[in-house]
């Protein structure tokens, strides 16, 4: 019989579990979801700006990305990761 290993949470996970245990309404949950969404949107904006300023991202690359089936691209990336692992 296979033994069950306990889940070990990192500090961020523990913080979020504690935070979410205090959520009392759907409105509070939605507010927290919006905060997290805004945080990651800001990070994407910052990274995009940095890439644009460095020349790593330009209109030509954006046009290429726009023509790409991103779902297919992600499937291919996952397949590559599984092969390399």
Buried (B, 14 or more C-beta within 10 A) or exposed (E): EEEEEEEEEEEEEEEEEEEEEEEEEEEEEEEBEEEEEEEEEEEEEEEEEEEBEEEEBEEEEEEEEEEEEEEEEEEEEEEEEEEEE
